[in-house]
Amino acid sequence: MLTGKHALVTGGGTGIGLAIAQALAAQGAQVTITGRRAAQLEAAASDHIHPLVMDVQDETAVTEGIAAAVAARGPVQICVPNAGIAEGRALLKTDMAFWRNMMATNLDGAFLTIRESLRSMSDTDWGRVIAISSIAGVKGLKGAPAYTATKHALLGLIRALAADYATKPYTFNALCPAYVDTDIVESNVTSIMKRTGMSEDEARNLMVGVNPHGRLIAPAEVAEAALWLCGPHSGSVNGQAIQIAGGEV
């Protein structure tokens, strides 16, 4: 389905990003995966998946990295800004360093990735931007105001771009998963235990309990949604926040 297409997935070495990269590659796309850790990216590499060390907080790194990927594999026609930080902290314990780091990765990083990908996508007759937001993009996530703010802002960016490019052959959508079974959940378990004194099981159940269907979401479930947005009959789906949240309403 995607043979001849070049996809770019930030944070593509693990978790949701890797699942999306593998799903796109299985449909024939050449996929550039980016991240800060070369070893993880190299471990994920294959004939169709190409590693690129790139820090989305660094404008020069994003500009030069995406330009190099375009030179190697052609225009980016599927852009998946996925790299992000998921960490909760009460507002009165949130200092500027924590706030700025969250914004620089989750929002600035997505903005830079989309902007630079559009430079080449705009010369083609088809394109998809699929931002990985969160259920926190459509509701307030208790205990995580900074994270929630970034994910709400990301949806605003996607909706504005959908309006700007409404008559063009490109769509802009966001996937909004609830708690997904990734390494981020493991790090959050540790963080919750440290902050609250909960046991490991109690901390994990706290997150699982947010998902109405009572289980963590598999990365492949998010990847399949991304794949559908690249399918042949998805062109009228634009500017949407698609919840993958086990029935969250």
C-alpha positions, 0 to 999 in steps of 0.5 A: 500500500505504501511502496514508494512512500517515505515516512518519518517517525520521531521517537521511533526506536521504542514503544508507539513510534517503533510499532508505527514504523514497523507497520508502515514498513510492512506496507512498503514504506521506507521509514526514517526513525529518529531519536537521541539514542543510537543503540536503540535506533540501530537495534530497530533498523531493517531494510525498510527502517533507517535510523537517524540520531536527532534531538527534536529540541534542537532546531538545527538537528531537526532541520539538517536531519530531515534534509538528510533523510529527504536527500537519501529517501525522497520527500517525507509524505508520512510525518509522525511526530511521536517523540515526547515526554510523559511525566506528571508533576503538581503545578506548585512543584513545577519549576520553569526547567521542568515546564520548558523541557516538557514544552520543548519536546512535546510541542516545539519538537512536533512543530519543528518536525512538521514544519521541516517535513512539509518543506518536501511534502508540499512538492508531492501530490499526497501526504499525511501528518499523524501527530501522537497526542494523548487522551490528555489532549482532550481532557485534563489529566489529573496531576499532570498540568504541564503534560496536559497543556502540551498535548492540548496545544498539539491538537491546536496545531494539528487543527490549524494546519488542517484548516490551512491545507484543507484544499490540498492533498494532505491531511493532519490528524492526531491519535490520542491514546490513553495508557499504552503498554510501553517503557513510559508506563514503567517509568511512571510506575516508579515515579508514582511509587516515589511520590505516593508511597504506593506499591508497584501493583498499586501504581500500575493499577492506578494507570490501568484504571484510567482506561475504561476497558481495564487494560493497557493499550497495545502499541500495535493498536495505535499503529493500526490507527496510523496505518488506517489514516494512510489508507486509500479512503482516509482523505476526508478525515482531517483535523481530528483527534482520534481517541484510542482509549478503551471507551473514554468519553 
